[in-house]
Amino acid sequence: MLTFVNEFDNYLFLNYKTTLFMSSFGQKIKKYRKIFFSKYLVVFIIFAVFVTFFDEHSLIHRWETHQKIVQLEKELKFYKEEIKVTQQKKNELKSNKENLEKFAREHYYMKKESEDIFIIKE
């Protein structure tokens, strides 16, 4: 009989703790609901959505601009390399008359007065 009373007391105690937990949990839900639906939070969410999507300087616009900058930097690097190669070719042509003559014959089909040139395309 003593064990039955102890078990019953334990059940009541646990039931009481559960009730207290549920009531405090319900209070927490009400508290969070008040915070979630407060006017400041609603205004902040509207502001965040506006800045992200609709503003002139939106995050989407900034991302697109960043992508353009990256692409233009790649082009800049490519053209700097092309300039280096072209300057090397220019220096070679200026340094040696034979190279200049060879370049003129190959690209502009120039010839000496006493020569005949035949162009054969494969």
C-alpha positions in Angstrom: 0.0 0.0 0.0 2.9 2.3 0.7 4.2 1.9 -2.8 0.9 2.7 -4.4 0.7 6.0 -2.5 4.3 6.9 -3.5 3.6 6.1 -7.1 0.4 8.2 -7.0 2.3 11.1 -5.4 5.0 10.8 -8.0 2.3 10.9 -10.7 0.7 14.0 -9.2 4.1 15.7 -8.9 5.0 14.9 -12.5 1.6 16.0 -13.7 2.0 19.2 -11.8 5.5 19.8 -13.3 4.1 19.1 -16.8 1.3 21.6 -16.2 3.7 24.2 -15.1 5.9 23.5 -18.1 3.0 23.8 -20.5 1.8 27.0 -19.0 5.3 28.5 -19.1 5.6 27.2 -22.7 2.3 28.9 -23.6 3.5 32.1 -22.1 6.7 31.9 -24.1 4.6 31.4 -27.3 2.6 34.4 -26.5 5.7 36.4 -25.8 7.3 35.4 -29.1 4.1 36.0 -30.9 4.1 39.6 -29.6 7.7 40.1 -30.6 7.1 38.6 -34.1 4.1 40.7 -34.8 5.4 43.9 -33.3 5.3 46.9 -35.5 9.1 47.3 -35.4 9.7 43.8 -36.7 7.1 44.3 -39.5 8.7 47.5 -40.6 12.2 46.0 -40.5 11.0 43.1 -42.7 9.4 45.4 -45.2 12.5 47.5 -45.3 14.7 44.5 -45.8 12.5 43.2 -48.7 12.5 46.7 -50.3 16.3 47.1 -50.0 16.9 43.5 -51.3 14.6 43.7 -54.4 13.2 47.1 -55.2 15.7 49.8 -54.4 17.9 51.5 -57.0 20.9 50.1 -55.1 19.4 46.7 -54.3 21.5 43.7 -53.5 20.6 42.1 -56.8 21.8 45.2 -58.7 25.0 45.2 -56.7 25.6 41.5 -57.5 25.0 42.1 -61.3 27.4 45.0 -61.1 30.0 42.9 -59.4 29.7 40.3 -62.1 30.2 42.9 -64.8 33.3 44.2 -62.9 34.8 40.7 -62.8 34.2 40.2 -66.5 35.7 43.5 -67.4 38.8 42.8 -65.2 39.3 39.5 -67.2 39.0 41.4 -70.4 41.5 44.0 -69.1 44.0 41.2 -68.3 43.6 39.7 -71.7 44.2 42.9 -73.5 47.2 43.7 -71.4 48.7 40.4 -72.5 47.8 41.2 -76.1 49.6 44.5 -75.9 52.7 42.8 -74.5 52.8 40.4 -77.4 52.1 43.1 -80.0 54.9 45.3 -78.5 57.3 42.3 -78.7 56.4 41.8 -82.4 56.9 45.6 -83.0 60.3 45.6 -81.4 61.4 42.6 -83.5 60.3 44.3 -86.7 62.1 47.5 -85.8 65.3 45.8 -84.8 65.9 43.7 -87.9 65.3 44.7 -91.6 65.0 41.0 -92.6 62.1 40.5 -90.2 60.4 43.6 -91.5 60.8 42.5 -95.1 59.5 39.0 -94.2 56.5 40.5 -92.5 55.7 42.8 -95.4 55.9 39.9 -97.9 53.7 37.6 -95.8 51.0 40.0 -94.7 50.9 42.7 -97.4 52.1 40.6 -100.4 54.8 43.1 -101.2 57.6 42.3 -103.6 60.7 43.6 -105.1 60.5 45.1 -108.6 62.2 42.2 -110.2 60.2 39.4 -108.5 57.1 37.6 -109.5 54.9 36.2 -106.6 52.6 33.2 -106.9 50.1 32.7 -104.0 49.2 29.0 -103.5 46.4 28.3 -101.1 45.9 24.8 -99.8 
